[in-house]
Amino acid sequence: MWKVLYPHFLVDSVVELTPERLRTLGIENLLLDVDCTLKRYALQEPEPEVMAWLNLLRDENFKLCLLSNGVGTRIGQFATLVDLPYIAKACKPFPSGCRRAFREYGFEPSKTAIIGDQIFADVMAGRLAGIRTFLATPIAPEEEHWFTRIKRPFEKIVLRSFKLAYPDGIWKER
């Protein structure tokens, strides 16, 4: 049961995912959550270091796609700003948004990972889609909608269990 809730990897920020680290893991494609992963919920633009990271990955020929439960207009504006394709209203934790990215953008699941800040959305969607998952520390979670904040205490319980089982922050199949 816990497997679907456990991320494969923990990171403090997306910028920790260097091209070298991703290539070592065989990852060529990334599905990127937007709010509290790439940017603060209350702001439209990412921090400069996140924008530099996106540009670096593009320059290194990684395929990127935004995958958000947010509404199309708001996510579309952000996608235009960062010049990335996107899937809005992704219905995470269901894997349908991930699978849509596989179809529409030619992402091979075995070479694809998802990164996001929520266990009960991003990690579950990735796990159910059969791809690797990175759980990032949320950026300014106090700005989130109440329906996201209400899940955070439950995520802390899962995260505590994960950290006890995998203190190095890397999930290993047993």
C-alpha positions as CSV (number, residue, x, y, z in Angstrom):
1,M,0.0,0.0,0.0
2,W,2.8,2.5,0.9
3,K,4.5,1.9,-2.4
4,V,2.1,4.1,-4.3
5,L,2.7,6.9,-1.8
6,Y,6.5,6.7,-1.6
7,P,8.5,8.9,-4.0
8,H,11.5,7.3,-5.6
9,F,13.7,10.4,-4.7
10,L,13.5,13.4,-2.3
11,V,14.9,16.8,-3.4
12,D,14.8,20.2,-1.8
13,S,14.5,21.9,-5.2
14,V,14.2,21.0,-8.8
15,V,17.6,22.6,-9.4
16,E,19.2,19.7,-7.7
17,L,18.2,17.6,-10.7
18,T,21.3,18.2,-12.9
19,P,21.4,16.9,-16.4
20,E,24.1,14.5,-15.3
21,R,22.1,13.1,-12.4
22,L,19.0,12.7,-14.7
23,R,21.1,10.9,-17.3
24,T,22.6,8.6,-14.7
25,L,19.0,7.5,-13.9
26,G,18.2,7.1,-17.6
27,I,15.7,10.0,-17.6
28,E,15.3,12.0,-20.8
29,N,11.8,13.4,-20.1
30,L,10.3,15.3,-17.2
31,L,6.8,16.1,-16.2
32,L,6.9,19.2,-14.1
33,D,4.3,20.3,-11.5
34,V,3.9,24.0,-11.5
35,D,2.6,25.5,-8.2
36,C,4.9,25.2,-5.2
37,T,7.3,23.1,-7.4
38,L,8.5,25.5,-10.1
39,K,7.1,28.7,-8.6
40,R,5.2,30.2,-5.6
41,Y,1.5,29.8,-6.0
42,A,0.9,33.5,-5.6
43,L,3.4,34.5,-8.3
44,Q,3.2,34.0,-12.1
45,E,7.0,33.6,-12.8
46,P,9.6,31.2,-11.4
47,E,12.7,32.3,-9.5
48,P,15.7,33.1,-11.8
49,E,17.5,29.9,-10.7
50,V,14.5,27.8,-11.7
51,M,14.3,29.5,-15.1
52,A,18.0,29.0,-15.6
53,W,17.5,25.3,-14.7
54,L,14.7,24.9,-17.3
55,N,16.9,26.5,-19.9
56,L,19.8,24.3,-19.0
57,L,17.7,21.2,-19.4
58,R,16.3,22.4,-22.7
59,D,19.9,23.1,-23.9
60,E,20.8,19.6,-22.9
61,N,17.9,18.2,-25.0
62,F,15.7,17.0,-22.2
63,K,12.0,16.9,-23.2
64,L,9.9,18.9,-20.6
65,C,6.1,19.2,-20.1
66,L,4.2,21.0,-17.4
67,L,1.6,18.8,-15.8
68,S,-0.8,20.7,-13.5
69,N,-4.1,20.3,-11.9
70,G,-4.5,24.0,-12.4
71,V,-7.0,25.6,-14.8
72,G,-5.9,26.0,-18.4
73,T,-5.8,29.8,-18.6
74,R,-3.5,30.3,-15.6
75,I,-1.2,27.3,-16.5
76,G,-1.3,28.3,-20.1
77,Q,0.0,31.8,-19.3
78,F,2.8,30.2,-17.2
79,A,3.6,27.8,-20.0
80,T,3.9,30.7,-22.4
81,L,6.2,32.5,-20.0
82,V,8.6,29.5,-19.7
83,D,8.1,28.3,-23.3
84,L,7.0,24.8,-22.5
85,P,4.1,22.6,-23.5
86,Y,1.6,21.8,-20.9
87,I,-1.3,19.7,-19.7
88,A,-3.7,21.5,-17.4
89,K,-6.5,19.9,-15.4
90,A,-4.4,16.8,-15.2
91,C,-6.6,15.2,-12.6
92,K,-3.6,14.0,-10.5
93,P,-3.4,11.6,-8.6
94,F,-5.0,9.8,-11.5
95,P,-2.4,8.8,-14.1
96,S,-4.4,10.1,-17.1
97,G,-2.4,13.3,-17.3
98,C,0.9,11.4,-17.4
99,R,-0.4,9.1,-20.0
100,R,-1.6,12.0,-22.1
101,A,1.9,13.4,-22.1
102,F,3.2,10.0,-23.2
103,R,0.9,10.1,-26.2
104,E,1.0,13.7,-27.1
105,Y,4.7,14.4,-26.7
106,G,6.1,10.9,-27.3
107,F,7.5,10.5,-23.8
108,E,8.6,6.9,-23.3
109,P,7.5,6.0,-19.7
110,S,10.8,4.1,-18.9
111,K,12.7,7.4,-19.6
112,T,10.2,9.7,-18.0
113,A,10.0,11.1,-14.4
114,I,7.6,13.4,-12.7
115,I,8.6,16.0,-10.1
116,G,6.2,17.7,-7.8
117,D,5.6,18.8,-4.2
118,Q,2.6,16.7,-3.3
119,I,2.5,13.0,-2.4
120,F,-1.3,12.7,-2.9
121,A,-1.1,14.3,-6.4
122,D,2.3,14.1,-8.1
123,V,3.8,11.1,-6.5
124,M,0.7,9.0,-6.8
125,A,0.1,10.0,-10.4
126,G,3.6,9.1,-11.3
127,R,3.5,5.8,-9.4
128,L,0.2,4.8,-11.0
129,A,1.6,5.7,-14.5
130,G,4.6,3.5,-13.8
131,I,7.3,6.3,-13.9
132,R,9.9,7.5,-11.4
133,T,8.9,10.2,-9.0
134,F,10.8,13.1,-7.3
135,L,9.2,14.8,-4.4
136,A,10.4,18.4,-3.9
137,T,10.1,20.5,-0.8
138,P,7.1,22.8,-1.5
139,I,7.9,26.5,-2.3
140,A,5.8,28.8,0.0
141,P,3.1,26.2,0.9
142,E,1.4,28.8,3.0
143,E,0.1,30.3,-0.2
144,E,-1.7,27.2,-1.4
145,H,-5.4,26.7,-1.6
146,W,-7.0,25.3,1.6
147,F,-7.8,22.0,-0.1
148,T,-4.0,21.4,-0.7
149,R,-3.0,22.6,2.8
150,I,-5.5,20.2,4.4
151,K,-3.5,17.3,2.9
152,R,-0.1,18.4,4.2
153,P,-0.4,16.8,7.7
154,F,-1.2,13.5,6.1
155,E,1.7,13.9,3.8
156,K,4.0,14.5,6.7
157,I,3.0,11.1,8.2
158,V,3.8,9.4,4.9
159,L,7.1,11.3,4.6
160,R,8.1,10.4,8.1
161,S,7.5,6.7,7.4
162,F,9.5,7.0,4.1
163,K,12.4,8.7,5.8
164,L,12.5,6.0,8.5
165,A,12.6,3.3,5.8
166,Y,14.9,5.2,3.4
167,P,17.0,7.7,5.4
168,D,19.1,8.6,2.3
169,G,15.9,9.9,0.6
170,I,16.1,7.2,-2.2
171,W,13.4,4.5,-2.4
172,K,14.8,1.1,-3.1
173,E,12.8,-1.9,-4.2
174,R,13.0,-4.7,-1.6
